[in-house]
Amino acid sequence: QNTGTQLLLELVCKYCGTLVTGALPQKTFVLIGNDIVTEKQCPIVAGSVKYNSVDKTGTFRCKVPSGQGSTVGVFVQYMSYRSEPVNMAYKKPVLLSISKTVVSTKGDVINIEGTNFGDKGAAVVMQGGKPALQTAQSGTNSHSKASASIPPGIGGLDRAIQVKAADQLSDTVLGLAISYAYPSIVNIVRPLWRPSRGK
């Protein structure tokens, strides 16, 4: 399942209420998430339900909401009854590009593009295995774009840029890393000439 897109998830459930094609009871819900704070409803698609009254088994589809995580519980709730969860995984983040590979020793901001970054506020940009000072995602492009504040530092060694969403971390990509800029002499304040004995 991609983040940021609504694909269909097909479920088979026993004792989930009398599901009738084209006339679904509102008391049957599919919920996706691991706790009451993160749970989202997965709307059942009307007309896709099949119900076997003999073994009380219903087969139906729902539109998967956007999200992130490798182990996300899928529950079916009928009135006050809730099924045991079946785990579903969203695709992990993929890094495609970064706006710069050399950053200022005073700290800097880089822009990152890719896929499956998760809902707004879910992504954390990692640099050299450590979280950036701050990661920001726009509401409309949160699943494909982010910006990160890189802390001050020194050193020319490459620090791989990765994106973490929930418990999933993007792979390192050759060339998508940052290093701090080397020192450079801008100006010498005193005259360049000196006596041969120095001073």
C-alpha positions as a printed Julia matrix, in Angstrom:
199×3 Matrix{Float64}:
   0.0     0.0    0.0
   1.34    3.42  -0.97
   1.12    6.34   1.41
  -0.91    9.23   0.12
  -3.06    7.17  -2.2
  -6.36    5.42  -1.66
  -6.21    1.82  -2.81
  -8.7    -0.91  -2.1
  -8.18   -3.47   0.64
 -10.2    -6.67   0.45
 -11.19   -8.24   3.75
 -12.87  -11.47   4.74
 -14.57  -11.32   8.11
 -16.71  -13.7   10.11
 -19.58  -12.46  12.32
 -19.21   -8.87  11.12
 -22.91   -8.12  10.93
 -25.37   -8.67   8.11
 -23.53   -7.02   5.23
 -25.85   -6.41   2.3
 -24.61   -5.36  -1.14
 -25.54   -1.78  -1.89
 -27.1    -1.21   1.54
 -24.31   -1.36   4.12
 -25.28   -0.84   7.76
 -23.46    2.13   9.29
 -22.7     0.11  12.41
 -20.04   -1.93  10.56
 -16.67   -0.16  10.34
 -13.15   -0.99   9.28
 -10.51    0.81  11.33
  -6.81    1.1   10.54
  -4.24    2.04  13.18
  -2.59    0.76  16.34
  -4.32    2.9   18.97
  -7.36    5.09  19.41
  -5.32    8.24  18.64
  -4.0     7.09  15.25
  -7.01    5.07  14.09
  -8.65    6.08  10.82
 -11.79    4.73   9.23
 -11.42    2.71   6.05
 -14.71    3.43   4.22
 -16.46    0.34   2.89
 -17.16    0.5   -0.84
 -20.88    0.11  -1.51
 -21.71   -2.66  -3.92
 -18.56   -4.67  -3.2
 -19.92   -6.74  -0.32
 -20.71  -10.43  -0.44
 -22.29  -12.11   2.56
 -22.63  -15.83   3.19
 -25.45  -16.36   5.68
 -24.54  -20.03   6.16
 -21.1   -19.53   7.72
 -21.69  -15.85   8.63
 -18.72  -14.74   6.52
 -18.6   -11.4    4.73
 -16.18  -10.34   2.01
 -15.91   -6.64   1.29
 -13.56   -3.9    0.16
 -12.61   -0.6    1.74
 -10.62    2.45   0.67
  -7.34    2.5    2.57
  -6.52    5.93   4.04
  -3.05    7.44   3.83
  -0.61    6.52   6.57
   2.73    4.99   7.42
   4.24    2.03   9.26
   5.21   -1.59   8.66
   2.82   -3.14  11.19
  -0.52   -1.34  11.13
  -3.53   -3.09  12.65
  -6.7    -3.54  10.6
  -9.83   -4.03  12.72
 -13.45   -4.68  11.84
 -15.88   -3.24  14.36
 -19.56   -4.16  14.47
 -21.48   -2.16  17.05
 -19.43   -2.6   20.27
 -17.62   -5.71  19.04
 -14.15   -5.49  17.56
 -12.16   -8.16  15.76
  -8.59   -9.14  16.5
  -6.21   -7.09  14.31
  -4.7    -8.26  11.06
  -1.52   -6.36  10.25
  -1.03   -4.36   7.08
   2.15   -2.59   5.9
   2.52    0.72   4.11
   5.43    1.01   1.68
   8.58    2.43   3.24
   9.99    5.84   2.26
  12.11    6.12  -0.88
  14.58    8.98  -1.34
  14.93   10.41  -4.88
  16.79   13.73  -4.59
  18.19   16.35  -2.22
  18.66   20.04  -3.01
  22.31   20.28  -1.96
  25.17   18.0   -0.98
  27.45   20.61   0.66
  26.08   22.58   3.61
  27.35   25.51   5.66
  29.22   24.84   8.9
  26.74   27.29  10.51
  23.88   24.89   9.69
  21.66   24.83   6.66
  18.3    23.79   5.2
  17.94   21.11   2.54
  14.9    20.11   0.51
  14.19   16.45  -0.11
  11.99   14.67  -2.65
  10.86   11.05  -2.8
   7.85    8.85  -2.15
   6.0     7.41   0.85
   7.14   10.05   3.37
   3.86    9.66   5.26
   1.23   12.09   6.52
   2.2    15.62   7.5
   4.36   15.52  10.63
   5.19   11.81  10.29
   8.57   12.05   8.54
  11.93   12.56  10.24
  14.95   13.35   8.07
  18.08   11.55   9.23
  21.6    12.78   8.47
  24.44   10.4    9.21
  22.09    8.27  11.29
  20.97   11.15  13.51
  17.74   13.18  13.29
  17.91   16.62  11.71
  17.13   19.55  14.0
  13.69   19.86  12.41
  11.74   18.23   9.57
   8.87   20.03   7.84
   6.32   18.62   5.4
   3.75   20.56   3.42
   0.14   19.5    3.74
  -0.44   18.97   0.03
   2.86   17.22  -0.77
   3.69   15.61   2.58
   4.16   12.17   1.04
   6.71   13.32  -1.53
   8.45   16.46  -0.21
  10.14   17.51   3.03
  12.68   20.04   4.24
  15.19   19.56   7.02
  17.27   21.87   9.22
  20.84   20.56   9.38
  22.7    21.46  12.61
  26.03   23.33  12.64
  29.09   21.14  12.25
  32.43   20.53  10.56
  33.97   17.79   8.49
  34.12   16.76   4.89
  32.9    13.19   5.41
  29.63   12.32   3.71
  26.59   11.95   5.94
  23.88    9.87   4.29
  20.43   11.45   4.1
  17.5     9.15   4.87
  13.81    9.6    5.66
  12.11    7.79   8.52
   8.32    7.44   8.72
   7.02    5.61  11.79
   9.17    2.46  12.05
  10.34    2.49   8.42
  13.63    3.96   7.2
  14.53    4.64   3.58
  17.58    2.95   2.1
  20.8     4.93   1.71
  21.32    6.09  -1.88
  24.74    6.65  -3.41
  25.25   10.37  -3.98
  22.41   11.48  -1.69
  24.55   12.59   1.24
  25.78   15.86   2.69
  29.12   17.14   3.92
  30.1    20.4    5.57
  31.88   23.0    3.46
  35.66   23.25   3.76
  37.12   26.42   5.34
  38.16   29.1    2.86
  40.26   32.24   3.29
  38.32   35.29   2.15
  40.78   38.06   3.0
  43.99   38.79   4.9
  43.58   41.95   6.95
  47.26   42.95   7.39
  49.62   43.62   4.44
  50.98   40.57   2.68
  54.65   41.82   2.66
  56.8    41.09   5.7
  60.51   41.53   6.54
  62.58   38.47   5.72
  63.13   37.91   9.46
  59.34   37.68   9.91
  57.12   39.55  12.35
